[in-house]
Amino acid sequence: MEVFNIHPDDIKERKRIYNYQYTFLDDIYIDLNMNQYYQLLLSIDTFKLKNLYNFLYLRSLKLSSNFSTKEMEHNKYIQCPIELNRKLLEYIQRDKLYSILIINGIQQYFIPINQ
């Protein structure tokens, strides 16, 4: 069973707007290339990172009420990649389940699919 809405290899690269080395998915999936997700984040203006974080936060609330997963910390002041990376690292804590929730949330934000 595939746990991702879209397989990482099927995500098309986008033009980078800024440079930053995200690490929140590092060392979780050794056999998969997670750079596609980092590339998606690098393709939006940094002032939009708070919108992405808010989207992920609201998804975490919904998932928490339906499946008893933990909620992300509410923070509407994400201003830069460093803050986003830190908050996602704190939420995921090298847990595959939470990394899948974040990966699928990022996919849904950039490539909406009907569910």
LUMMAR-867986 format. One record per residue (C-alpha): residue number from 0; chain; x, y, z. Coordinates in steps of 0.5 Angstrom, whole numbers, plus 500, padded with zeros to 3 digits. Layout:
REM residues N
    i  ch   px   py   pz
  NUM   A    X    Y    Z
...
//
This chain:
REM residues 115
    i  ch   px   py   pz
    0   A  500  500  500
    1   A  503  507  498
    2   A  503  512  504
    3   A  504  518  500
    4   A  498  521  496
    5   A  503  522  490
    6   A  510  518  490
    7   A  516  523  491
    8   A  519  521  484
    9   A  512  524  480
   10   A  513  531  483
   11   A  515  536  478
   12   A  521  540  480
   13   A  519  548  480
   14   A  524  554  480
   15   A  527  556  486
   16   A  526  562  489
   17   A  531  562  495
   18   A  536  557  498
   19   A  536  554  504
   20   A  538  547  506
   21   A  531  544  510
   22   A  533  538  514
   23   A  526  536  517
   24   A  525  530  513
   25   A  533  528  513
   26   A  534  521  516
   27   A  527  518  516
   28   A  527  515  509
   29   A  534  513  507
   30   A  531  509  500
   31   A  527  515  498
   32   A  529  522  495
   33   A  526  527  499
   34   A  529  533  496
   35   A  522  534  492
   36   A  519  536  498
   37   A  524  541  500
   38   A  524  544  492
   39   A  517  545  493
   40   A  518  549  499
   41   A  524  553  496
   42   A  519  555  490
   43   A  514  559  494
   44   A  516  566  497
   45   A  518  566  504
   46   A  512  571  506
   47   A  508  565  504
   48   A  511  560  509
   49   A  506  562  514
   50   A  500  560  509
   51   A  503  553  508
   52   A  505  552  516
   53   A  497  555  517
   54   A  495  550  512
   55   A  499  544  515
   56   A  497  546  522
   57   A  489  546  520
   58   A  490  539  517
   59   A  494  537  524
   60   A  487  539  528
   61   A  483  535  523
   62   A  487  529  523
   63   A  488  530  531
   64   A  480  530  532
   65   A  479  524  527
   66   A  485  519  529
   67   A  488  522  535
   68   A  494  524  533
   69   A  498  530  536
   70   A  497  537  534
   71   A  502  542  531
   72   A  503  548  535
   73   A  499  554  533
   74   A  504  559  530
   75   A  502  564  525
   76   A  508  568  525
   77   A  513  563  521
   78   A  517  568  517
   79   A  523  565  514
   80   A  525  558  512
   81   A  529  557  519
   82   A  523  557  523
   83   A  519  553  519
   84   A  524  547  519
   85   A  525  548  526
   86   A  517  547  527
   87   A  517  541  523
   88   A  523  538  526
   89   A  519  539  533
   90   A  513  536  530
   91   A  516  530  526
   92   A  521  528  531
   93   A  524  523  527
   94   A  517  519  527
   95   A  515  516  520
   96   A  507  517  521
   97   A  508  525  523
   98   A  513  525  517
   99   A  508  522  512
  100   A  502  527  515
  101   A  507  533  513
  102   A  509  530  506
  103   A  502  529  504
  104   A  500  536  507
  105   A  505  539  503
  106   A  503  535  497
  107   A  496  537  498
  108   A  498  544  499
  109   A  502  545  492
  110   A  498  539  488
  111   A  491  539  491
  112   A  487  533  490
  113   A  480  531  491
  114   A  479  527  497
//
